[in-house]
Amino acid sequence: MRSAVRPGRLGGALLALVTTLLLTPAFSGVALADTFTADLLFDAQDTRPGDGRCDASSETGRQCTLRAAIQESNALGGRDTVALVGGTYSLTLPSPDNNGDGLPDPEQRAATGDLDIRDETTVRGAGLEETLVGATNDRHFQVARLVTRSRISGLSLTNGNGVTGTNSGRGGGILVFGTLLLEDVALRQNQGVFGGAVDNRGTLTMRGTTVGNNVGTFGGGLYNEGRLAIFDSTIANNAANRGINDNGGLGGGLYNTTAFVELTNTTIASNTAEIRGGGIANFSGDAGLLNATVNQNTSPVGASIANTDARTRLENTIVAGGVGGGNCAGARTVSLGNNLGDDGSCNLNKGGDQEGADPLLSPIPDDDDPLAQIYEPRRGSPAMDAADGDACPAFDQRALRRPKDGNGDGIRRCDVGSVEARTQGSTPQGPAQ
């Protein structure tokens, strides 16, 4: 688990909200009511939800599946934990088509289709490389509106399908109406209309999470219509396509609409949007980036960030490498200082800002997720020791302490971007990207 960050000027209010969430009993280590260990990897319903036994078979002995464990947790109430073992879980039970219209009918009890979380529940895997949950007919999880505390950690969610699932294509992996914490989770190769991986309409906090190789129409990776806080995470290699009605293709990494999102120590890289906002499309919303790296995203309009009647605030952030259009498009990209852009399109005009500067970034693997790629300033980078230390988080995206003396002048200062360069003698000298 990565360490928590210290708030800068961007994120104090939202981080206070997140801190309150993390200190609530469901997340603070207080003993939970029941723990169900799902040690069977196939998909089957619980025989008698609410009897306190996670059992998917009438045969002698306990047979606990992931679905059965969620059903028991929902039925019993209280702060329950669903513990997963190493292996690949398969969610295969489709939602029925009872009215014959060719579409799955919504079912909110976790009996079929996605796993509906209806009470305070923690789903805990053995690690994102050890525990995988695959889905074919629907997304993986849906968090109900009245859920005030839920948590998913230590696992990977793959091959979810919000297009053919219930709720009109909302979220290929997760649909959030209530409150959810995602921690040390990977969401890969999912597809949806509103968010290839996640559709958030409630309150979502993501920490140490990778959103990669997902496909959506409005938000290749994430769709946000609620309150979203992202820390120490990577959003990469997602794609937003035009969609059936040719009205999508917005926000390759993230589509934020009439909502509030803040990203801290986060990498947004190599995402693609067919119309606007290769990295982020911000529509009538409020977005803030603190010590973020937005690099090598692609779109004809706003390759990195596209604003439409919206505001995006930047501080200690790299916006570079856009392909297609300029890095930033639309009004109200607001600099709070100490940012770095390489093409002059992002209105960087505050103290410490650098426009038209190559950040000289080198790709490196993320130690917590080997399949995720992040970017470190290489020797000679203008991002080194160029951030505002008062706003800079105490740790970088990899949970390594800031600041360091990256340029060898004997003074330790934070670097611009999500990753703090190593000391001058060990900083890689590979090709900039």
C-alpha positions as a Markdown table, in Angstrom:
| # | Residue | x | y | z |
|---|---|---|---|---|
| 1 | Met | 0.0 | 0.0 | 0.0 |
| 2 | Arg | 1.3 | 3.4 | -0.9 |
| 3 | Ser | 1.6 | 6.1 | 1.7 |
| 4 | Ala | -0.9 | 9.0 | 2.1 |
| 5 | Val | 0.0 | 12.4 | 0.7 |
| 6 | Arg | 0.1 | 15.8 | 2.3 |
| 7 | Pro | -2.5 | 18.2 | 0.9 |
| 8 | Gly | -1.4 | 21.2 | -1.2 |
| 9 | Arg | -3.5 | 24.3 | -2.0 |
| 10 | Leu | -5.5 | 22.3 | -4.5 |
| 11 | Gly | -6.8 | 19.5 | -2.4 |
| 12 | Gly | -7.2 | 20.5 | 1.3 |
| 13 | Ala | -11.0 | 20.3 | 1.4 |
| 14 | Leu | -11.4 | 17.1 | -0.6 |
| 15 | Leu | -8.5 | 15.5 | 1.3 |
| 16 | Ala | -10.3 | 16.3 | 4.5 |
| 17 | Leu | -13.3 | 14.4 | 3.2 |
| 18 | Val | -11.2 | 11.5 | 2.1 |
| 19 | Thr | -9.4 | 11.4 | 5.5 |
| 20 | Thr | -12.8 | 11.3 | 7.3 |
| 21 | Leu | -13.7 | 8.4 | 5.1 |
| 22 | Leu | -10.5 | 6.5 | 5.8 |
| 23 | Leu | -10.9 | 6.9 | 9.5 |
| 24 | Thr | -14.4 | 5.5 | 9.6 |
| 25 | Pro | -14.7 | 2.1 | 11.2 |
| 26 | Ala | -15.0 | 0.2 | 8.0 |
| 27 | Phe | -11.5 | 1.4 | 6.9 |
| 28 | Ser | -9.7 | 2.0 | 10.2 |
| 29 | Gly | -9.0 | -1.6 | 11.4 |
| 30 | Val | -12.0 | -1.9 | 13.7 |
| 31 | Ala | -13.1 | -5.5 | 13.9 |
| 32 | Leu | -15.9 | -6.2 | 11.4 |
| 33 | Ala | -19.1 | -8.2 | 12.0 |
| 34 | Asp | -18.4 | -11.2 | 9.8 |
| 35 | Thr | -15.6 | -12.4 | 7.5 |
| 36 | Phe | -16.4 | -14.7 | 4.6 |
| 37 | Thr | -13.5 | -16.3 | 2.8 |
| 38 | Ala | -14.4 | -17.1 | -0.8 |
| 39 | Asp | -12.1 | -20.0 | -1.6 |
| 40 | Leu | -14.0 | -21.3 | -4.7 |
| 41 | Leu | -13.2 | -19.6 | -8.0 |
| 42 | Phe | -16.3 | -20.5 | -10.0 |
| 43 | Asp | -19.6 | -18.6 | -9.9 |
| 44 | Ala | -22.6 | -19.8 | -7.9 |
| 45 | Gln | -25.3 | -18.3 | -5.7 |
| 46 | Asp | -25.6 | -18.7 | -2.0 |
| 47 | Thr | -28.2 | -21.3 | -1.1 |
| 48 | Arg | -29.7 | -19.4 | 1.8 |
| 49 | Pro | -28.6 | -15.7 | 2.0 |
| 50 | Gly | -28.8 | -14.4 | 5.5 |
| 51 | Asp | -28.2 | -17.7 | 7.4 |
| 52 | Gly | -24.7 | -16.6 | 8.3 |
| 53 | Arg | -23.1 | -19.4 | 6.2 |
| 54 | Cys | -21.4 | -18.7 | 2.9 |
| 55 | Asp | -22.4 | -21.8 | 1.0 |
| 56 | Ala | -23.2 | -22.2 | -2.7 |
| 57 | Ser | -24.1 | -25.9 | -2.5 |
| 58 | Ser | -26.6 | -28.1 | -0.5 |
| 59 | Glu | -23.9 | -30.8 | -0.3 |
| 60 | Thr | -22.1 | -31.4 | 3.0 |
| 61 | Gly | -19.4 | -28.9 | 3.8 |
| 62 | Arg | -19.0 | -25.2 | 3.2 |
| 63 | Gln | -18.6 | -24.1 | -0.4 |
| 64 | Cys | -18.0 | -20.3 | -0.5 |
| 65 | Thr | -18.0 | -18.4 | -3.8 |
| 66 | Leu | -17.4 | -14.7 | -4.3 |
| 67 | Arg | -21.0 | -14.2 | -5.2 |
| 68 | Ala | -22.3 | -16.2 | -2.2 |
| 69 | Ala | -20.1 | -14.2 | 0.1 |
| 70 | Ile | -21.5 | -10.9 | -1.2 |
| 71 | Gln | -25.0 | -12.2 | -0.9 |
| 72 | Glu | -24.4 | -13.1 | 2.7 |
| 73 | Ser | -22.8 | -9.8 | 3.5 |
| 74 | Asn | -25.8 | -7.9 | 2.0 |
| 75 | Ala | -28.4 | -10.1 | 3.8 |
| 76 | Leu | -26.7 | -9.9 | 7.3 |
| 77 | Gly | -25.9 | -6.2 | 7.4 |
| 78 | Gly | -23.0 | -4.8 | 9.5 |
| 79 | Arg | -19.4 | -4.2 | 8.5 |
| 80 | Asp | -18.5 | -7.4 | 6.8 |
| 81 | Thr | -15.3 | -8.5 | 5.0 |
| 82 | Val | -15.1 | -10.8 | 1.9 |
| 83 | Ala | -11.6 | -12.3 | 1.8 |
| 84 | Leu | -10.4 | -13.6 | -1.6 |
| 85 | Val | -7.6 | -16.1 | -2.1 |
| 86 | Gly | -5.0 | -16.2 | -4.9 |
| 87 | Gly | -6.4 | -17.3 | -8.3 |
| 88 | Thr | -8.8 | -16.1 | -11.0 |
| 89 | Tyr | -12.5 | -15.8 | -10.0 |
| 90 | Ser | -15.0 | -15.9 | -12.9 |
| 91 | Leu | -18.4 | -14.2 | -12.8 |
| 92 | Thr | -20.5 | -16.0 | -15.4 |
| 93 | Leu | -24.1 | -15.9 | -14.2 |
| 94 | Pro | -25.9 | -13.6 | -16.6 |
| 95 | Ser | -28.9 | -11.4 | -15.6 |
| 96 | Pro | -32.1 | -12.9 | -17.1 |
| 97 | Asp | -34.1 | -11.3 | -19.9 |
| 98 | Asn | -37.6 | -11.8 | -18.4 |
| 99 | Asn | -39.5 | -9.5 | -20.8 |
| 100 | Gly | -38.0 | -10.8 | -24.0 |
| 101 | Asp | -36.5 | -7.4 | -25.2 |
| 102 | Gly | -33.1 | -8.9 | -25.7 |
| 103 | Leu | -31.6 | -6.9 | -22.8 |
| 104 | Pro | -30.7 | -8.1 | -19.3 |
| 105 | Asp | -33.1 | -7.1 | -16.6 |
| 106 | Pro | -31.8 | -5.2 | -13.6 |
| 107 | Glu | -31.4 | -7.3 | -10.5 |
| 108 | Gln | -29.9 | -5.7 | -7.4 |
| 109 | Arg | -29.4 | -8.6 | -5.0 |
| 110 | Ala | -26.1 | -10.0 | -6.5 |
| 111 | Ala | -27.9 | -13.2 | -7.6 |
| 112 | Thr | -27.0 | -12.7 | -11.2 |
| 113 | Gly | -24.9 | -10.4 | -13.3 |
| 114 | Asp | -22.7 | -7.9 | -11.4 |
| 115 | Leu | -22.1 | -8.1 | -7.7 |
| 116 | Asp | -24.3 | -5.6 | -6.0 |
| 117 | Ile | -22.8 | -4.2 | -2.8 |
| 118 | Arg | -25.8 | -3.1 | -0.6 |
| 119 | Asp | -24.2 | -2.7 | 2.8 |
| 120 | Glu | -20.9 | -1.8 | 4.5 |
| 121 | Thr | -18.5 | -4.3 | 2.9 |
| 122 | Thr | -14.8 | -4.7 | 2.4 |
| 123 | Val | -13.7 | -7.0 | -0.5 |
| 124 | Arg | -10.0 | -7.8 | 0.1 |
| 125 | Gly | -7.8 | -9.7 | -2.3 |
| 126 | Ala | -4.4 | -11.3 | -1.9 |
| 127 | Gly | -2.7 | -8.7 | -4.2 |
| 128 | Leu | -3.4 | -7.3 | -7.6 |
| 129 | Glu | -1.1 | -9.9 | -9.2 |
| 130 | Glu | -2.4 | -12.8 | -7.1 |
| 131 | Thr | -6.2 | -12.2 | -7.2 |
| 132 | Leu | -8.0 | -11.6 | -10.5 |
| 133 | Val | -11.7 | -11.3 | -11.0 |
| 134 | Gly | -13.0 | -11.7 | -14.5 |
| 135 | Ala | -16.5 | -11.0 | -15.9 |
| 136 | Thr | -18.0 | -11.6 | -19.3 |
| 137 | Asn | -21.7 | -10.7 | -19.2 |
| 138 | Asp | -21.7 | -7.6 | -17.0 |
| 139 | Arg | -19.4 | -5.4 | -14.9 |
| 140 | His | -17.9 | -6.7 | -11.7 |
| 141 | Phe | -19.4 | -4.6 | -8.9 |
| 142 | Gln | -22.1 | -2.1 | -8.3 |
| 143 | Val | -22.2 | 0.0 | -5.1 |
| 144 | Ala | -25.7 | 1.0 | -4.1 |
| 145 | Arg | -26.7 | 4.6 | -3.3 |
| 146 | Leu | -27.3 | 4.1 | 0.4 |
| 147 | Val | -23.9 | 2.5 | 1.0 |
| 148 | Thr | -21.9 | 4.9 | 3.1 |
| 149 | Arg | -18.7 | 2.8 | 3.5 |
| 150 | Ser | -17.3 | 0.2 | 1.1 |
| 151 | Arg | -13.8 | -0.8 | 0.1 |
| 152 | Ile | -12.2 | -3.0 | -2.6 |
| 153 | Ser | -8.5 | -3.7 | -2.3 |
| 154 | Gly | -5.7 | -6.0 | -3.4 |
| 155 | Leu | -7.0 | -7.4 | -6.7 |
| 156 | Ser | -7.4 | -7.0 | -10.4 |
| 157 | Leu | -10.7 | -6.6 | -12.3 |
| 158 | Thr | -10.6 | -7.7 | -15.9 |
| 159 | Asn | -12.8 | -8.2 | -19.0 |
| 160 | Gly | -15.9 | -6.6 | -17.5 |
| 161 | Asn | -18.6 | -5.6 | -19.9 |
| 162 | Gly | -20.8 | -2.7 | -19.1 |
| 163 | Val | -22.1 | -2.5 | -22.7 |
| 164 | Thr | -24.1 | -5.8 | -22.5 |
| 165 | Gly | -24.7 | -5.6 | -18.8 |
| 166 | Thr | -27.4 | -3.9 | -16.8 |
| 167 | Asn | -27.8 | -0.1 | -16.3 |
| 168 | Ser | -27.2 | 1.1 | -19.8 |
| 169 | Gly | -23.5 | 0.6 | -20.2 |
| 170 | Arg | -22.5 | 2.4 | -17.0 |
| 171 | Gly | -19.0 | 1.3 | -16.1 |
| 172 | Gly | -17.2 | -1.7 | -17.5 |
| 173 | Gly | -15.8 | -2.8 | -14.2 |
| 174 | Ile | -17.5 | -0.8 | -11.4 |
| 175 | Leu | -20.6 | 1.4 | -11.1 |
| 176 | Val | -20.7 | 3.6 | -8.0 |
| 177 | Phe | -23.8 | 5.3 | -6.6 |
| 178 | Gly | -22.7 | 5.2 | -2.9 |
| 179 | Thr | -19.3 | 5.6 | -1.3 |
| 180 | Leu | -16.3 | 3.4 | -2.3 |
| 181 | Leu | -12.6 | 3.3 | -1.6 |
| 182 | Leu | -10.4 | 1.5 | -4.2 |
| 183 | Glu | -6.9 | 0.7 | -2.9 |
| 184 | Asp | -4.2 | -1.2 | -4.7 |
| 185 | Val | -6.5 | -2.3 | -7.5 |
| 186 | Ala | -6.0 | -2.8 | -11.2 |
| 187 | Leu | -8.8 | -2.4 | -13.7 |
| 188 | Arg | -7.8 | -3.7 | -17.2 |
| 189 | Gln | -9.4 | -4.6 | -20.5 |
| 190 | Asn | -13.0 | -3.6 | -19.5 |
| 191 | Gln | -15.5 | -1.9 | -21.7 |
| 192 | Gly | -18.4 | 0.3 | -21.1 |
| 193 | Val | -20.2 | 3.3 | -22.5 |
| 194 | Phe | -20.0 | 5.7 | -19.6 |
| 195 | Gly | -16.5 | 4.7 | -18.3 |
| 196 | Gly | -14.6 | 1.8 | -19.8 |
| 197 | Ala | -13.5 | 0.8 | -16.3 |
| 198 | Val | -15.5 | 2.9 | -13.7 |
| 199 | Asp | -18.6 | 5.0 | -13.7 |
| 200 | Asn | -18.8 | 7.1 | -10.5 |
| 201 | Arg | -22.0 | 8.9 | -9.6 |
| 202 | Gly | -21.4 | 8.9 | -5.8 |
| 203 | Thr | -18.2 | 9.4 | -3.8 |
| 204 | Leu | -15.1 | 7.5 | -5.0 |
| 205 | Thr | -11.5 | 7.5 | -3.7 |
| 206 | Met | -8.8 | 5.7 | -5.6 |
| 207 | Arg | -5.4 | 5.1 | -4.1 |
| 208 | Gly | -2.5 | 3.1 | -5.7 |
| 209 | Thr | -4.8 | 2.0 | -8.5 |
| 210 | Thr | -4.1 | 1.3 | -12.2 |
| 211 | Val | -6.8 | 2.0 | -14.8 |
| 212 | Gly | -5.4 | 0.6 | -18.1 |
| 213 | Asn | -6.3 | -0.7 | -21.5 |
| 214 | Asn | -10.1 | -0.1 | -21.1 |
| 215 | Val | -12.5 | 1.2 | -23.8 |
| 216 | Gly | -15.4 | 3.5 | -23.4 |
| 217 | Thr | -17.4 | 6.1 | -25.2 |
| 218 | Phe | -17.5 | 8.9 | -22.6 |
| 219 | Gly | -14.3 | 8.2 | -20.6 |
| 220 | Gly | -12.1 | 5.4 | -21.9 |
| 221 | Gly | -11.0 | 4.8 | -18.4 |
| 222 | Leu | -13.2 | 6.7 | -16.0 |
| 223 | Tyr | -16.5 | 8.5 | -16.1 |
| 224 | Asn | -17.2 | 10.9 | -13.2 |
| 225 | Glu | -20.5 | 12.5 | -12.3 |
| 226 | Gly | -19.9 | 12.6 | -8.6 |
| 227 | Arg | -17.0 | 13.3 | -6.2 |
| 228 | Leu | -13.7 | 11.7 | -7.2 |
| 229 | Ala | -10.3 | 11.8 | -5.5 |
| 230 | Ile | -7.4 | 10.0 | -7.1 |
| 231 | Phe | -4.0 | 9.5 | -5.4 |
| 232 | Asp | -0.8 | 7.7 | -6.4 |
| 233 | Ser | -2.5 | 6.1 | -9.4 |
| 234 | Thr | -1.9 | 5.5 | -13.1 |
| 235 | Ile | -4.5 | 6.0 | -15.9 |
| 236 | Ala | -2.9 | 4.8 | -19.1 |
| 237 | Asn | -3.6 | 3.2 | -22.5 |
| 238 | Asn | -7.4 | 3.7 | -22.4 |
| 239 | Ala | -9.4 | 4.7 | -25.4 |
| 240 | Ala | -12.6 | 6.7 | -25.9 |
| 241 | Asn | -14.4 | 5.9 | -29.2 |
| 242 | Arg | -17.1 | 7.7 | -31.0 |
| 243 | Gly | -19.8 | 5.2 | -30.1 |
| 244 | Ile | -22.8 | 3.9 | -32.0 |
| 245 | Asn | -24.4 | 7.4 | -32.4 |
| 246 | Asp | -21.0 | 9.0 | -33.2 |
| 247 | Asn | -21.4 | 11.4 | -30.3 |
| 248 | Gly | -18.7 | 10.1 | -28.0 |
| 249 | Gly | -15.0 | 9.9 | -28.2 |
| 250 | Leu | -14.5 | 12.2 | -25.2 |
| 251 | Gly | -11.9 | 11.7 | -22.5 |
| 252 | Gly | -9.5 | 9.0 | -23.3 |
| 253 | Gly | -8.4 | 8.7 | -19.6 |
| 254 | Leu | -11.2 | 10.5 | -17.8 |
| 255 | Tyr | -14.5 | 12.2 | -18.6 |
| 256 | Asn | -15.6 | 14.6 | -15.9 |
| 257 | Thr | -19.0 | 16.1 | -16.2 |
| 258 | Thr | -20.8 | 18.6 | -13.9 |
| 259 | Ala | -18.6 | 17.1 | -11.2 |
| 260 | Phe | -15.6 | 17.5 | -9.0 |
| 261 | Val | -12.3 | 15.6 | -9.4 |
| 262 | Glu | -8.8 | 16.0 | -7.9 |
| 263 | Leu | -5.7 | 14.0 | -9.0 |
| 264 | Thr | -2.6 | 14.0 | -6.8 |
| 265 | Asn | 0.7 | 12.1 | -7.6 |
| 266 | Thr | -1.0 | 10.5 | -10.6 |
| 267 | Thr | 0.1 | 9.6 | -14.1 |
| 268 | Ile | -2.2 | 10.1 | -17.1 |
| 269 | Ala | -0.4 | 8.7 | -20.1 |
| 270 | Ser | -0.9 | 7.2 | -23.6 |
| 271 | Asn | -4.7 | 7.5 | -23.6 |
| 272 | Thr | -6.6 | 8.3 | -26.8 |
| 273 | Ala | -9.9 | 10.1 | -27.5 |
| 274 | Glu | -11.3 | 10.2 | -31.0 |
| 275 | Ile | -12.9 | 13.7 | -30.6 |
| 276 | Arg | -11.7 | 15.6 | -27.5 |
| 277 | Gly | -9.5 | 15.3 | -24.4 |
| 278 | Gly | -7.0 | 12.5 | -24.9 |
| 279 | Gly | -6.1 | 12.6 | -21.3 |
| 280 | Ile | -9.0 | 14.4 | -19.6 |
| 281 | Ala | -12.2 | 15.8 | -21.0 |
| 282 | Asn | -13.8 | 18.2 | -18.5 |
| 283 | Phe | -17.3 | 19.2 | -19.3 |
| 284 | Ser | -19.0 | 21.8 | -17.0 |
| 285 | Gly | -16.9 | 20.4 | -14.1 |
| 286 | Asp | -14.1 | 21.3 | -11.8 |
| 287 | Ala | -10.8 | 19.4 | -12.0 |
| 288 | Gly | -7.6 | 19.9 | -10.1 |
| 289 | Leu | -4.2 | 18.3 | -10.7 |
| 290 | Leu | -1.4 | 18.5 | -8.1 |
| 291 | Asn | 2.0 | 16.9 | -8.9 |
| 292 | Ala | 0.5 | 15.0 | -11.8 |
| 293 | Thr | 2.2 | 13.9 | -15.0 |
| 294 | Val | 0.0 | 14.1 | -18.2 |
| 295 | Asn | 2.1 | 12.7 | -21.0 |
| 296 | Gln | 1.8 | 11.4 | -24.5 |
| 297 | Asn | -2.0 | 11.4 | -24.8 |
| 298 | Thr | -3.7 | 11.6 | -28.2 |
| 299 | Ser | -6.7 | 13.6 | -29.5 |
| 300 | Pro | -7.4 | 16.0 | -32.4 |
| 301 | Val | -8.6 | 18.6 | -29.8 |
| 302 | Gly | -7.0 | 18.9 | -26.4 |
| 303 | Ala | -4.5 | 16.0 | -26.7 |
| 304 | Ser | -3.9 | 16.2 | -22.9 |
| 305 | Ile | -6.8 | 18.2 | -21.5 |
| 306 | Ala | -10.0 | 19.6 | -23.1 |
| 307 | Asn | -12.3 | 22.0 | -21.2 |
| 308 | Thr | -15.9 | 22.7 | -22.2 |
| 309 | Asp | -17.5 | 25.3 | -19.9 |
| 310 | Ala | -15.2 | 23.9 | -17.2 |
| 311 | Arg | -12.2 | 24.7 | -15.1 |
| 312 | Thr | -9.0 | 22.7 | -14.7 |
| 313 | Arg | -6.4 | 23.8 | -12.1 |
| 314 | Leu | -2.8 | 22.8 | -12.4 |
| 315 | Glu | 0.0 | 23.0 | -9.8 |
| 316 | Asn | 3.4 | 21.3 | -9.9 |
| 317 | Thr | 2.1 | 19.4 | -12.9 |
| 318 | Ile | 3.7 | 18.3 | -16.2 |
| 319 | Val | 1.5 | 18.5 | -19.4 |
| 320 | Ala | 3.5 | 17.4 | -22.4 |
| 321 | Gly | 3.8 | 15.1 | -25.4 |
| 322 | Gly | 0.4 | 15.6 | -26.8 |
| 323 | Val | -0.3 | 14.0 | -30.1 |
| 324 | Gly | -2.9 | 15.4 | -32.6 |
| 325 | Gly | -4.0 | 18.7 | -31.1 |
| 326 | Gly | -2.3 | 21.0 | -28.6 |
| 327 | Asn | -1.9 | 19.8 | -25.1 |
| 328 | Cys | -4.8 | 22.0 | -23.8 |
| 329 | Ala | -8.0 | 23.1 | -25.5 |
| 330 | Gly | -10.9 | 25.3 | -24.3 |
| 331 | Ala | -10.9 | 28.1 | -21.8 |
| 332 | Arg | -10.1 | 28.1 | -18.1 |
| 333 | Thr | -7.0 | 26.0 | -17.7 |
| 334 | Val | -5.9 | 27.8 | -14.6 |
| 335 | Ser | -2.3 | 27.7 | -13.4 |
| 336 | Leu | -1.5 | 27.8 | -9.7 |
| 337 | Gly | 2.2 | 27.9 | -10.5 |
| 338 | Asn | 5.3 | 25.7 | -11.0 |
| 339 | Asn | 3.9 | 23.7 | -13.9 |
| 340 | Leu | 5.7 | 22.6 | -17.0 |
| 341 | Gly | 4.3 | 22.4 | -20.6 |
| 342 | Asp | 6.0 | 21.8 | -23.9 |
| 343 | Asp | 3.8 | 23.6 | -26.4 |
| 344 | Gly | 2.5 | 26.8 | -25.0 |
| 345 | Ser | -1.2 | 25.9 | -25.1 |
| 346 | Cys | -2.0 | 25.5 | -21.4 |
| 347 | Asn | -2.0 | 29.2 | -20.3 |
| 348 | Leu | 0.9 | 28.6 | -17.9 |
| 349 | Asn | 1.6 | 32.2 | -16.7 |
| 350 | Lys | 2.2 | 32.0 | -12.9 |
| 351 | Gly | 5.4 | 32.0 | -10.9 |
| 352 | Gly | 7.6 | 29.0 | -11.5 |
| 353 | Asp | 5.7 | 28.0 | -14.7 |
| 354 | Gln | 7.8 | 26.8 | -17.7 |
| 355 | Glu | 6.3 | 26.8 | -21.1 |
| 356 | Gly | 7.8 | 25.4 | -24.3 |
| 357 | Ala | 10.1 | 23.2 | -22.2 |
| 358 | Asp | 10.8 | 19.5 | -22.9 |
| 359 | Pro | 10.4 | 17.7 | -19.6 |
| 360 | Leu | 12.9 | 15.0 | -20.6 |
| 361 | Leu | 11.0 | 12.1 | -19.1 |
| 362 | Ser | 12.1 | 8.4 | -19.1 |
| 363 | Pro | 9.6 | 5.6 | -18.7 |
| 364 | Ile | 10.1 | 3.3 | -15.7 |
| 365 | Pro | 8.0 | 0.4 | -14.3 |
| 366 | Asp | 5.8 | 1.0 | -11.2 |
| 367 | Asp | 7.1 | -1.2 | -8.4 |
| 368 | Asp | 3.6 | -1.8 | -7.1 |
| 369 | Asp | 2.2 | -2.7 | -10.5 |
| 370 | Pro | 4.8 | -4.0 | -13.0 |
| 371 | Leu | 2.3 | -3.7 | -15.9 |
| 372 | Ala | 1.9 | 0.1 | -15.2 |
| 373 | Gln | 4.4 | 2.6 | -16.7 |
| 374 | Ile | 5.2 | 5.9 | -15.1 |
| 375 | Tyr | 7.7 | 8.6 | -16.0 |
| 376 | Glu | 10.7 | 9.9 | -14.1 |
| 377 | Pro | 12.6 | 13.1 | -15.0 |
| 378 | Arg | 15.9 | 12.2 | -16.4 |
| 379 | Arg | 19.2 | 14.0 | -15.9 |
| 380 | Gly | 19.0 | 17.6 | -17.1 |
| 381 | Ser | 15.2 | 17.7 | -16.9 |
| 382 | Pro | 13.7 | 21.2 | -16.2 |
| 383 | Ala | 11.2 | 19.4 | -13.9 |
| 384 | Met | 13.9 | 18.6 | -11.4 |
| 385 | Asp | 13.8 | 20.7 | -8.2 |
| 386 | Ala | 11.3 | 23.1 | -9.8 |
| 387 | Ala | 8.1 | 22.5 | -7.8 |
| 388 | Asp | 6.5 | 24.6 | -5.0 |
| 389 | Gly | 7.6 | 22.8 | -1.9 |
| 390 | Asp | 4.8 | 24.2 | 0.2 |
| 391 | Ala | 2.2 | 22.4 | -2.0 |
| 392 | Cys | 4.3 | 19.3 | -2.8 |
| 393 | Pro | 3.1 | 16.0 | -1.2 |
| 394 | Ala | 5.6 | 14.4 | 1.2 |
| 395 | Phe | 5.8 | 11.3 | -0.9 |
| 396 | Asp | 5.7 | 10.7 | -4.7 |
| 397 | Gln | 3.5 | 8.3 | -6.7 |
| 398 | Arg | 5.8 | 5.4 | -5.7 |
| 399 | Ala | 5.6 | 6.3 | -2.0 |
| 400 | Leu | 9.2 | 7.5 | -2.1 |
| 401 | Arg | 9.9 | 10.5 | 0.1 |
| 402 | Arg | 10.1 | 14.0 | -1.3 |
| 403 | Pro | 12.1 | 16.2 | -1.7 |
| 404 | Lys | 15.5 | 15.0 | -3.1 |
| 405 | Asp | 18.4 | 16.9 | -4.6 |
| 406 | Gly | 17.8 | 15.8 | -8.1 |
| 407 | Asn | 20.1 | 18.3 | -9.9 |
| 408 | Gly | 23.1 | 18.0 | -7.6 |
| 409 | Asp | 23.2 | 21.6 | -6.4 |
| 410 | Gly | 23.1 | 20.6 | -2.7 |
| 411 | Ile | 19.5 | 21.9 | -2.2 |
| 412 | Arg | 16.6 | 19.4 | -1.8 |
| 413 | Arg | 13.5 | 20.6 | -3.7 |
| 414 | Cys | 10.5 | 18.7 | -5.0 |
| 415 | Asp | 10.3 | 17.8 | -8.7 |
| 416 | Val | 7.4 | 18.8 | -10.9 |
| 417 | Gly | 5.2 | 15.8 | -11.8 |
| 418 | Ser | 4.1 | 12.6 | -10.1 |
| 419 | Val | 7.5 | 11.0 | -9.7 |
| 420 | Glu | 10.5 | 12.4 | -7.8 |
| 421 | Ala | 13.8 | 11.8 | -9.7 |
| 422 | Arg | 16.4 | 9.8 | -7.9 |
| 423 | Thr | 19.7 | 11.5 | -6.9 |
| 424 | Gln | 21.7 | 12.9 | -9.8 |
| 425 | Gly | 24.2 | 10.0 | -9.8 |
| 426 | Ser | 21.5 | 7.4 | -10.2 |
| 427 | Thr | 19.0 | 9.1 | -12.5 |
| 428 | Pro | 18.5 | 7.1 | -15.7 |
| 429 | Gln | 19.8 | 8.6 | -18.9 |
| 430 | Gly | 17.6 | 6.7 | -21.3 |
| 431 | Pro | 15.7 | 8.4 | -24.1 |
| 432 | Ala | 13.1 | 11.0 | -23.2 |
| 433 | Gln | 9.5 | 10.2 | -23.9 |
